[in-house]
Amino acid sequence: MNKLSVLPVFLLLSFSLSAQQLSLFTQYREHLTLINPAAVESDYLAFGQNLVFGGSFRAQWTAIEGGPSTQVLRGSYFMDDYSGVTMQFGGHIINDQTGPTGFTGIYGRVAGVLSDDPEFGGFALGLTAGAVQYRVDGREINVRDEGDVIVDENFTQWYPDLGLGLYYYTMLGGNLDGDYFYAGVSVPQLIGLDLSFQNENGDFSVKRVQHIFANVGLYKFFDDVSFLEPSVWFRYAPGAPFSADINLRYQLPAPIWVGTGASTDGNFHFETGLALGLYNDWSNIFKIGYGFDYSFSSFGPFVGSTHEINLSIAFDR
């Protein structure tokens, strides 16, 4: 019986493979509740909007056939008019495909914020729970001679999944009066899995390990209603190098933002977007953002650029 582990196949794609077991995002501040189930939406800290719906599409490593492609639908509600324990609710659907492997997850989210007044800060504990379908198309994996397929079937398995996060945010004083600081740590995939797919021709094993994420950032507001947001996203997974994304985003005194940054993996980031309604006295804010990554890594094959589109609408409810 032939046997193949999918993990080494992934290693050929990128030196940061283990981090790639979970989806990456250029505009990660728009996906904080996916990264950390305890996080407060960026639309609340930046604009005071506590009901958010959004979607995104990401095409990664476009120079490689079968590079990662990720789609997300998400929603979040923050009951910010309560003290004591303020609740957050939400959920998301995520689909990710990388070559012959992929997964689709459906998650619900609940979090509690300990605070006397959540507008000024609090400490949150959050949990996601859902189900994930893992897929391997053995017909697309050639590991010997050209056209030699180990297993000529498309395998799928469903598994439960949990995520846990801690998050802290506070409105500052002194020289940073009215500005927000935030920090969080999370394990978005608590259940590590050893998946097996097999038939009479062979079998596959796919090992997924727990990832540890951390975020830290600051909202620095100015008198003209513009703001700066420096932020860092730290990532660690067993067997992969520690990595971090360092970014700076500036919301202009107009409905436009720009941002730039870099990662320790050798990637350059750029983002821009529109926040329609922000300066039009609208009660709702519609955002469209574009993110671009380019890899300068000298390790492994040339992987090309990454493109990400993010859409969202935020309400004050």
LINNOR-V697506 format. One record per residue. N is the residue number from 1. RES is the residue in three letters. SS is DSSP state (hx for helix, st for strand, lp for the rest). PHI is phi as a letter, one per 20 degrees, with the letter a starting at -180 (* if undefined). OMEGA is omega in whole degrees, -180 to 180 (NA if undefined). Layout:
BEGIN
N,RES,SS,PHI,OMEGA
N,RES,SS,PHI,OMEGA
END
This chain:
BEGIN
1,MET,lp,*,177
2,ASN,st,f,180
3,LYS,st,c,180
4,LEU,st,c,171
5,SER,st,e,-179
6,VAL,hx,f,-177
7,LEU,hx,g,178
8,PRO,hx,f,177
9,VAL,hx,g,178
10,PHE,hx,f,-177
11,LEU,hx,f,177
12,LEU,lp,f,-176
13,LEU,lp,e,-174
14,SER,lp,a,176
15,PHE,lp,f,179
16,SER,lp,d,-175
17,LEU,hx,g,-172
18,SER,hx,f,174
19,ALA,hx,f,-178
20,GLN,hx,f,174
21,GLN,lp,f,170
22,LEU,lp,d,-173
23,SER,lp,f,174
24,LEU,lp,d,179
25,PHE,lp,b,173
26,THR,lp,f,179
27,GLN,lp,e,-171
28,TYR,hx,f,177
29,ARG,hx,f,176
30,GLU,hx,f,-178
31,HIS,hx,c,-174
32,LEU,hx,f,-179
33,THR,hx,f,170
34,LEU,hx,f,-179
35,ILE,hx,f,-178
36,ASN,lp,c,-177
37,PRO,lp,f,178
38,ALA,lp,e,-172
39,ALA,lp,f,171
40,VAL,lp,e,-177
41,GLU,lp,g,177
42,SER,hx,f,179
43,ASP,hx,f,177
44,TYR,hx,f,-178
45,LEU,hx,f,-176
46,ALA,hx,e,-171
47,PHE,hx,c,-179
48,GLY,lp,m,180
49,GLN,lp,e,-173
50,ASN,lp,d,175
51,LEU,st,c,-171
52,VAL,st,c,170
53,PHE,st,c,-177
54,GLY,st,b,176
55,GLY,st,b,-179
56,SER,st,b,174
57,PHE,st,c,-178
58,ARG,st,c,174
59,ALA,st,d,-173
60,GLN,lp,d,176
61,TRP,lp,l,-172
62,THR,lp,f,178
63,ALA,lp,e,-179
64,ILE,lp,d,176
65,GLU,lp,f,-179
66,GLY,lp,n,177
67,GLY,lp,f,-176
68,PRO,lp,g,175
69,SER,st,c,-173
70,THR,st,c,175
71,GLN,st,c,-176
72,VAL,st,c,165
73,LEU,st,c,-174
74,ARG,st,b,175
75,GLY,st,b,-177
76,SER,st,b,177
77,TYR,st,c,-178
78,PHE,st,d,-179
79,MET,lp,e,-167
80,ASP,lp,e,-180
81,ASP,lp,e,179
82,TYR,lp,c,174
83,SER,lp,d,-176
84,GLY,st,n,174
85,VAL,st,d,179
86,THR,st,e,-173
87,MET,st,e,170
88,GLN,st,c,178
89,PHE,st,c,177
90,GLY,st,r,179
91,GLY,st,r,178
92,HIS,st,b,172
93,ILE,st,d,-179
94,ILE,st,c,176
95,ASN,st,c,-177
96,ASP,st,c,178
97,GLN,st,c,177
98,THR,st,c,-178
99,GLY,lp,l,-178
100,PRO,lp,e,-177
101,THR,st,d,179
102,GLY,st,a,175
103,PHE,st,b,173
104,THR,st,c,-177
105,GLY,st,c,176
106,ILE,st,c,-172
107,TYR,st,c,165
108,GLY,st,d,-174
109,ARG,st,c,174
110,VAL,st,b,180
111,ALA,st,b,176
112,GLY,st,c,-179
113,VAL,st,d,176
114,LEU,st,e,-175
115,SER,st,a,170
116,ASP,lp,f,177
117,ASP,lp,b,-174
118,PRO,lp,f,176
119,GLU,lp,f,-176
120,PHE,lp,d,177
121,GLY,st,p,179
122,GLY,st,r,178
123,PHE,st,d,-172
124,ALA,st,c,171
125,LEU,st,c,-176
126,GLY,st,c,-178
127,LEU,st,b,168
128,THR,st,d,177
129,ALA,st,b,-179
130,GLY,st,a,179
131,ALA,st,c,-177
132,VAL,st,c,173
133,GLN,st,e,175
134,TYR,st,d,-176
135,ARG,st,c,171
136,VAL,st,c,176
137,ASP,st,e,-178
138,GLY,hx,f,179
139,ARG,hx,f,-177
140,GLU,hx,e,-178
141,ILE,lp,d,177
142,ASN,st,d,-175
143,VAL,lp,c,179
144,ARG,lp,d,176
145,ASP,lp,f,179
146,GLU,lp,g,-180
147,GLY,lp,n,180
148,ASP,lp,e,-178
149,VAL,st,e,-177
150,ILE,lp,f,-178
151,VAL,lp,c,-173
152,ASP,lp,e,178
153,GLU,lp,b,173
154,ASN,st,d,-175
155,PHE,st,e,174
156,THR,st,c,174
157,GLN,st,b,176
158,TRP,st,d,177
159,TYR,st,b,173
160,PRO,st,f,180
161,ASP,st,b,179
162,LEU,st,c,174
163,GLY,st,c,-177
164,LEU,st,c,179
165,GLY,st,b,172
166,LEU,st,c,-175
167,TYR,st,b,179
168,TYR,st,c,175
169,TYR,st,b,-178
170,THR,st,b,172
171,MET,st,e,-172
172,LEU,lp,e,177
173,GLY,lp,c,179
174,GLY,hx,m,180
175,ASN,hx,f,178
176,LEU,hx,d,-177
177,ASP,lp,g,180
178,GLY,lp,n,178
179,ASP,lp,e,-180
180,TYR,st,d,167
181,PHE,st,d,178
182,TYR,st,b,178
183,ALA,st,b,180
184,GLY,st,b,175
185,VAL,st,c,-174
186,SER,st,b,168
187,VAL,st,c,-172
188,PRO,lp,f,177
189,GLN,lp,c,-177
190,LEU,lp,f,-175
191,ILE,lp,e,173
192,GLY,lp,f,-172
193,LEU,st,c,166
194,ASP,st,d,-176
195,LEU,st,e,178
196,SER,st,c,176
197,PHE,st,c,-177
198,GLN,st,b,167
199,ASN,st,b,-174
200,GLU,lp,f,-178
201,ASN,lp,e,-177
202,GLY,st,r,178
203,ASP,st,b,178
204,PHE,st,d,168
205,SER,st,c,180
206,VAL,st,c,-180
207,LYS,st,d,177
208,ARG,st,d,-174
209,VAL,lp,d,177
210,GLN,lp,f,176
211,HIS,st,d,176
212,ILE,st,d,179
213,PHE,st,d,173
214,ALA,st,b,178
215,ASN,st,c,173
216,VAL,st,b,-178
217,GLY,st,a,-178
218,LEU,st,b,169
219,TYR,st,d,178
220,LYS,st,d,-176
221,PHE,st,e,179
222,PHE,lp,d,-175
223,ASP,lp,f,-179
224,ASP,lp,e,177
225,VAL,lp,m,172
226,SER,lp,e,177
227,PHE,st,b,172
228,LEU,st,d,174
229,GLU,st,c,168
230,PRO,st,f,-178
231,SER,st,b,178
232,VAL,st,c,174
233,TRP,st,d,178
234,PHE,st,e,-179
235,ARG,st,c,175
236,TYR,st,b,172
237,ALA,st,b,179
238,PRO,lp,g,178
239,GLY,lp,n,180
240,ALA,lp,c,177
241,PRO,lp,f,172
242,PHE,lp,f,-179
243,SER,st,c,180
244,ALA,st,b,170
245,ASP,st,d,179
246,ILE,st,d,-172
247,ASN,st,c,174
248,LEU,st,c,179
249,ARG,st,d,179
250,TYR,st,c,172
251,GLN,st,e,-178
252,LEU,lp,f,172
253,PRO,lp,f,-179
254,ALA,lp,a,-176
255,PRO,lp,f,-179
256,ILE,st,c,170
257,TRP,st,c,175
258,VAL,st,c,179
259,GLY,st,b,179
260,THR,st,b,180
261,GLY,st,r,-179
262,ALA,st,b,178
263,SER,st,c,177
264,THR,lp,f,176
265,ASP,lp,e,-180
266,GLY,lp,n,179
267,ASN,st,d,171
268,PHE,st,d,-179
269,HIS,st,d,170
270,PHE,st,b,177
271,GLU,st,b,175
272,THR,st,b,-179
273,GLY,st,a,179
274,LEU,st,d,173
275,ALA,st,d,-175
276,LEU,st,f,-177
277,GLY,lp,o,-176
278,LEU,lp,f,-178
279,TYR,lp,d,-179
280,ASN,lp,d,-179
281,ASP,lp,l,175
282,TRP,lp,e,177
283,SER,lp,e,-180
284,ASN,lp,d,-180
285,ILE,st,c,175
286,PHE,st,d,-178
287,LYS,st,c,170
288,ILE,st,c,-176
289,GLY,st,c,177
290,TYR,st,c,177
291,GLY,st,c,-179
292,PHE,st,c,175
293,ASP,st,c,173
294,TYR,st,c,-176
295,SER,st,e,175
296,PHE,lp,d,-178
297,SER,lp,f,177
298,SER,lp,e,-179
299,PHE,lp,e,174
300,GLY,lp,m,-177
301,PRO,lp,f,174
302,PHE,lp,f,-174
303,VAL,lp,d,177
304,GLY,lp,n,-173
305,SER,st,e,178
306,THR,st,c,-179
307,HIS,st,c,-178
308,GLU,st,b,176
309,ILE,st,d,-180
310,ASN,st,c,177
311,LEU,st,c,177
312,SER,st,b,172
313,ILE,st,c,-175
314,ALA,st,c,-179
315,PHE,st,c,172
316,ASP,lp,d,-177
317,ARG,lp,c,NA
END
